[in-house]
Amino acid sequence: MQNKIDYKNIKKIGIAARPNSNLDREILTLKEILEKKGVELLLYKESSKTVNLPKYDLDKLFELSDFVISLGGDGTLISLCRKACEHNKAVLGIHAGHLGFLTDFKVDEAEVFFEAFFRGEFRVENPFLLSIILEANDGQITQKFAFNDVVISKDRKASMAHIEVFRKAKKFNEYFGDGLIVATPAGSTAYNLSANGPIVYTLAQAFILTPVCSHSLTQRPIVLPKGFELEIGAKDCIFSIDGQENYKMNDFKSVKVGLSDRSVALIHPKNRDYFQILKEKLNWGN
């Protein structure tokens, strides 16, 4: 968890742009802005085929960079956040397209941001990730992390998902329907929101269980504190981590989920107002 950014000694900044999006012009604009500050821009190799910058795979990019810019939408940033945790590096989200909940500003606002940044006028937030501990049928144990959510959903062949959730070996709840979302506070404005789950402040130490199209009207979303670990069982279902990694529940003896101690450092403009973003995106008060 990177709490402090040594902004006075930034030498190299990495950038990972949304693949297949032709963001060369935006990359070159950022290169020009950072060169004026004496900072070298390093490029993720899948970001562009034509821009003449040093190119690296993602692990090497994080290793060499003081922090990494995500150029794209929320999906691009989410994929980088999990990698950032492995390397204890911060991420700055610059959006190319529609304004998301996580990316703060466009490239044409970047010069103003970096002028403030190199004066120390920025903020760092550290939202927590979900921990997913997977025990395969052969006994092999793997830990994964999710920035937004884990979604358990019915297989195409199944008419309904039957999902059992246990805490300390006691049945916590049982869900019949299309699936179940386990979301972080940062992920509460994603799929969780569209399934009528609650919005939870990004830095809250909690996580959310939201049923998807439950067959019972009494099944409602619930917010649980950090420290709770839940074991989830379901046959003939699939589960997805941040919509980017997919697995079959039948391949695992045990799937345990809870809010981890691991967080990711997100760099934001100093004047960023989370609730103003909610108001603008959700048209509150209009």
N, C-alpha and C positions, 0 to 999 in steps of 0.2 A: 504494500500500500504506500504510494508516494504522496506524502502530505505537503511537501514543500518543493517548489520549482526554483532552481538556482538561475533565475532569469538574467542575472548579470554575467553569467558564464556559459550561455548557450552557444554552442559551436556548430552543431549539426541537428537538423530537424528532418525527420522522415515524413513521407507523404504516401498514402495508399488511396488511390482513386477508385471509384466504382468501376469494375471491369466492363469493357465493351460499351463505354459511354462517350468516347471522344471528348475528354476533358483536357486536351492538350493546352488550349488557350488559358484555362484557369490555372493549370500547373505552372505555365511559364509566367503568368502574372504573379503568383506566389513566389516563384524563384527570384523575380526582379525585386519584389518587396524585401525579401529576406537577405538578398545580396547587399542591399544598402545598409543592413545591420551587421554585415560581416558574418552571416550565417550561411552555411552550405546546405542545400536541399538535396536529400537522398530519396530515391524513388523505388517504390515496390515494383518489381519487374512486370507484373501483370497490369499495371496502370496505364502504360502507353508503349507503343512500339516505335514511335518516332521521336519523342522528346529526348534530347541529348543530355541526360543526367546519369550519374552513377546508379545502376539498378541492382537490387538485391532481392533475395527471397525474404519472406516475412520475418522469420526468426533473426536473420542477419540485420535486417532493417531496424528492428527494435534494439538489437544489441549495440548498434553503432550510433543510434539517435538519442538525443537528450529527451525528446518526446516525439510523438507521431501525430500527424494531421490525418484525419479521416475526411476525404473529399467525396461527398455523395449524399446519401440519405441516412435515415436511422439504421437501416439494415446494414449498410457498410460499416457504420460505427459499432454496431453490436458485435459484428464478427471480429473487429479489431480489439474490442474491450477484453474478450476472453484471452487473446494472445498477449495483450498488455499486462494482464495479471501475472502471466508466467515470467515476464521480464521486469516486473516492478517499474513500469514506465507509464507516463501519463498520456492521455489522448485528447486532442482538440478536434471538435467536430465542426467542419465548415460544409454547409449544404450546397448541393448543386441540383436544383429542382425545387420541389415543394418543401416549405419549412416544416421540419419535424418537431417532435417534442425534445429531442436530444441535441440536434445540431442548431447552432445559435444564429449564424449570420452567413451571408453570401460572400463570394470572393471579392465583389466590388466594395465590401465593407472591411476587407481584411487589413488594408493599410492603416485605417483608423484603429482597429483592434491591436495590431502589432506595435503601433506607436505607444499605446497605453500599456501593452504587455511589457515592453522593455523599460518602462518606468515602474514596473511592479504593480500596475493597476489591473489586476485580474483576480479571479477566485478559483479555488480548487474544491470540488465536491467529490466525496467518496461513497457512492452507493454500493451496497452489499450485493453479492451474487448468490444464486442458489447453488448448493452442493448436491450433486447426484452421485450416490454410491451404488455401483452396479455389481452384483454378484452373478456371474454367468453360471450356467448349468454345470460346467466342468469345475466350478469352484474359484475361477479367476476373478479377482476383485479389481475394479477400475473406478476412479473418481473423475467425474466431469463437472463442469461449471456452466451455469446459464446466467446471462445478463438479464434477459427478459422473462422467459418462462419455460416450463416443461408442459407439454400438452399430451395427454393420453386420449386416444380416440379409437373408435371401433374400426376394425378391419373392414374392407370393402364387402367381404362376404357376410359379415355379421349384421343382423338387423338392429342390434342394440349392444352398447357396451355395458358390461357389468364390472364395476371397479370397486374394490374393497380397500379401505385405508385403515391402517393400524398405528397405534401409538403405544409404546412399551408393551407390545404383544397383545394389547386389547383392541378390539375393533372400535375404531373412531367414528367411521361412517361408511355407508355403502351407497354407491351411485348407479342408477340405471338411466341411460340416455345416450347422447352422442359422444360424450367424453367428459374430461376433467382438466381444468387449467390450474397449474401451480405457478403463481406469478410473483416476481419481486415487486417492490414499490415502483422501481423504474419501469417495469413491464406492465404496471397496472393501467397505463394509457394505451396499451396495444390490444392484443386479442381479448384480454380480460375485460377491457372496457366495452368491446362490441358484444360480449356475452353478458352484459349487465352486471359486471363485477364492479367493486368500488374503486375509486381513485384514491391511492395512498401516497402521501408525500414521499418524494424520492429518497430521502435520507432516513426514513423511518426504519427501525430495526424490527421488521415484521415481514410476513409473506402471506399470500392470499390463496385460498382454494375456491375456485368458481366452477360449478357444474355447467356443462354445455347442453342445452336443450334437455333438461332433466325430465324424466317421466313422472316426477312427483313435484307438486307445487310447494311442498314443505322443504325441499332441498334448496337452500340459499347459500350465497357466498359467505365465507367466514375468513376473518383476519386473525392470524396466529403469530405469537411472539417469536423472536429469535431465541433459539435454544430448544425448540420443539423439533424432533426428528420423526418423520412419518414414513411408514413402509407401505408401498402401494402394490397391490396385486390385481392382475387382470389377465384373463385369457383371451386369445384371439384379438388382441389390441396392438396398436403401434404407439410409440411415444417419440416425440420430437423435441429436441433441445434447441431453443431459439429459432425454430423453423429451418435449421441448417444441418442438423444431424438426426437421422431417423433410425429407429431400432424396433425390433419385434419383442413384445413383452414375453412371448413364449420362450425366448432365448435366455431368459434370466430367472434365476431362483429367487432373487430379491432385488428390489429397487427402492432405495431409501432417499428421501428428499428433505431438505431443510435449508434455512438461511445460513450461509457459511460465514466464517470469520474473514473471508477474503473479500476485498473490495477493489474497485478500479478508480483511479484518479482521473477525473474529467475536468479539463480546463474550460472556464467560462469567462465571458466579459464580466467586469466587476458589477455592472448594473443589471445583470440578468435577474429577472423576476419570474420565478416559476409559476406563480398564480396569474400573472399577466399573460403568460404563454397559454395557460389553460383557458383563460377568458377569451383570447383571440382565436384559438383553435376550435373551441367548443361553442363559440358565439354566446358566451354567458353575458347576461345583462342587455342583450339587444332585442 
